[in-house]
Amino acid sequence: MEAEMKRSVLAGIAAGSVLAATAASGTATASQQSAGPPGWGMMASASSMPGANVSDEADYLTHMIAHHKEAVAAARQLQRSGRAQMRALGASIVTTQSAEISTMNRWLATWYRGHSPETGYRPMMRDLSKLSGDALDEAFLRDMIPHHMMAVMMSQQLLMHGDVQHPPVAAFAAKVRDAQHAEMVQMRQYLADWFGGEGMPCPMGS
């Protein structure tokens, strides 16, 4: 019960800041990457969630690697889902974020060899291994929406307030922000369609 309450609070804290945001389209310029769509600046400034604060590039990469690893582990559980949409979502997350983990590890090894990989990361998602059917799908959606929200907030905070040393990292953070924002919209729609969306923020743009 306590973990469920924390997840609901986590989603609620950021919901008001992201309601006005819309997904970015096209190829962003350097300034567009930092600014993002309307509302991103408010969201990053309002961020006070544990783990959302990243001060520099190395810190962002280290925290995002741990964050991605948790998402990949959870998404693999969707292979057992009875819904084709959820299996496809899980496969997409595993493929995309596994590749991104490799990229971030390579950047850390190249640019920050002395940087400690320890993050003190605190898991955000429950154990899904014993769930199946609707219980699996609903638990995944309720956990992954705030999980994605955290990645969006960390990425935008780096772009607006962090110490970015390498342009590829800025482009990467903008990509993570926009891609996971789009997935959040889709997951909220699934939650509303299949489970009523009770206890979760309204879909963005509503």
Residue, then its C-alpha position, 0 to 999 in steps of 0.5 A: m500500500e505504501a509503495e502504491m501511494k508513493r507511485s501515485v504521489l510521484a505521478g501527481i507531483a509532475a502531472g500539473s507541470v506536464l499537462a500543457a506539454t506537447a511532443a516535439s516533432g521534426t529535428a530539433t536545433a540546439s536551442q530547441q533541444s534545450a527549450g523543448p515544447p511549451g511547459w517543459g521549462m516549468m516541469a524541470s524547474a518544479s522538479s523536486m522528486p528524489g533522483a530527478n536532480v542531475s547536475d552534470e553530464a556524467d551524473y545524468l548518464t549514470h542515473m539514466i543507465a540505472h533508470h533504463k535498466e529497471a525499465v528494460a527488466a520490467a518491459r521484458q515481463l510483457q512477453r507474457s501479456g495477453r495483449a498484442q499492444m502491450r507485447a509490442l510496447g514491451a519489445s520496443i522499450v527493451t530494444t530501444q533502451s538496451a541500445e541506449i544503455s550501451t551508448m551511455n556506457r560507452w560515453l561514460a567509459t570514453w569521457y568519464r573513466g574516473h566517474s563512480p558508477e554508483t548512483g544510490y538508485r531507488p527502484m520505482m517499479r514493483d516486481l511483475s514476475k508473479l503477475s499475469g493477465d490484466a494484473l500484469d498489464e495494469a501494474f506495468l502501466r501504473d508503474m511505467i508512466p511515472h517511471h517515464m515521467m522521471a526520465v523526461m524530467m531528468s532529461q529536461q533538467l540536464l538540458m536547461h540547468g545541467d553542465v552539458q559538455h558534449p553535443p551528442v548527450a544534449a541530442f540524446a537527452a532531447k530524444v529521451r525526453d520526447a520519445q518517453h513523453a510520447e510513450m506516456v501519452q500512449m500508456r495513459q490511453y491504454l490505462a483509460d481504455w482498459f482499466g479506467g485510468e483511476g488514480m492516474p493523471c489525465p492524458m496530456g492535452s486534456 
